Each structure stands twice: as structure tokens, then as C-alpha cells.
Amino acid sequence: MSLDLSVLAGEAVYLVAFGLLALGIFALIAHGNLMKKVIGLTIFQTAVILFFVATSAKWQATLPIVPEAGAAGPAAGYMNPLPHALMLTAIVVMVATLGVALALLVRLHRRYGSFEEDDLLDRVE
């Protein structure tokens, strides 16, 4: 009985995605520093995008561009571009979320001088 490593290589992208997902959730939950929470949120969003693109990938498929009318092959040989287009939209939302979060953090730091949740709660009250 031999171990086929090609099966594990195909699943490695899922392990990376779940590892990043766990790292992002850990950063969101375990840290009291708001900057670390924003970084954890960005890692979490990146993991979701990676997982979605990995599950929508079709190996040995081509782009759905038909050079001549009637020259198209079976539909199973083409990739669906919709999931990739949706993930481009998700990337734009991720960048916008990151920008707003960083702008809020700059304002909080200017006003209260800290990123720590405990310090901010004490100073706000």
C-alpha cells in the first residue's frame, strides 16, 4: 500500500484556507488591541475568498471564450467565470472595509491615544 501525495497536494489549498480562517478568528477573539483585530478581520476575509476561489476552480478546464461560432466543445470543459467575478467584488468590499476601519482607528488613536480596548473603555466612560 503506497501513499499518493498528489491527493494531499490537491487538498493543501483547503488546509491553507482553513488555517488562515482559524488564525483570523483567533486574532479577532483573543486580542484586545483593535489594530490586531482589524488585521485578523482582513486575514479572515482573505481566507474566505481563497476558499471560495479554490472550490470554484475546475482543473484542466479552459476559459469560456469561443473563437468561432459553433466551435464550442462540451460545457464541462469550460470554467464558470461568475465565482471569480464575485470574489473580485468581495476583494473591493474587503479593501473598503479595511480603509474605513483604519480611518476609525486613526481617529480613535488621535483622540484617546491607544488601540487597547480596556484603555478605550476606561477613557470613554
N, C-alpha and C positions, 0 to 999 in steps of 0.2 A: 504494500500500500504506500503510495507516494503522495506527498503534499503538493497540490497545484497552487503555486504562488500567484498565478495570473488571476485567480478568483479574488484573492485578497487585494491585489493591486487595483482591481475594478471597484472594490468597496472602500478603498482608502479615502476617497473624497468624502464619503459619508461620515467616516470616522473623524476626519478633519472638521467637517461642518458641525458635528455634534460636540467635538472638543471645544470649538470656538463658541458654540451656543452655551455650553456649561461655563466656560470662562467668563462670558458676558453676563450671565445670570449671577455668577459668584461676585463679580465686581459690582453689580447693582445692589446686591443684598448685603454683602459683608463689609463694604467700606462706608465710612461716614463722610468722606471727602466728596464733595459734589463734582469736582473735576474727574475723579476716578469713576464716578457713576456715569458721567457723560461718555467717557471712553468705553466703559462697559456696555452702554447702550449702543454705541457705534459698532463694537465687536459683535454684539448680539444681532444687529441688523445685517451686518456683513455675513454672518453665519446663515441667516435665513435666506439671503439672496444666493449664496453659494449652494445651499441645499436645493433650492428651487431650480436653479440652472442645471445642477447635476442630475436631478431627477428628470428634467425635460430633455436632456441630451440623448441623442439616438446615434449609436455607434454605426459607422460605415454608411451614413446617410449623407445626402448632398443637399445643397440649398435649393429651395423650390423656385428656381429660375429656369424657365423652359426657353431654349434659344429659338426654336421653330415651332410653329403651330402643329399640333399632332405628334410631336416628338417626345411627349412626356411618357415616362415609364410608370410602373405601379406606385401608388401613393405611399406604400411602406418604405420606399427608398428615399423619401424626402423628409427633411426636418420641419417641424412646426415653428415658425418664427414668432408666434404670439407670446409664449412664455418669456422669451428673451426680450421682447419689446416691453412686456410688463415689468421685467426686472430693471430695465433702463429707467422706467418711471419710478420704481422703488428706490433706485440709486439717487435720483433727483430729490425725492422726498427725504431720503436719509441725509443728504447734504444740506437741505433746507432746515431740517430738524437740528442738525449739528450747529449750523450757523446761528439759529435762534437760541439754542442752549448756551453756546459760548458767549453770545451777546448778553444774555441774562447773567451769566457767571461774571462777566466783566463788571456789570453794574453792581452786582452783589459785593464783589471784592472792593470796588471803589467806595461803596457806602459803609460796609461793615468790616472790611479788612481781613476776611477769612473765607475759606471754602468749606470749613468743617461744619457739619450740621448742628452739633451741640453748641458751638460758639454762636452760630447764627440764631438759633432758637433763644439763647440767653440774651442776645443783644436786641432782638426784635421785641421781646416781652419786656 
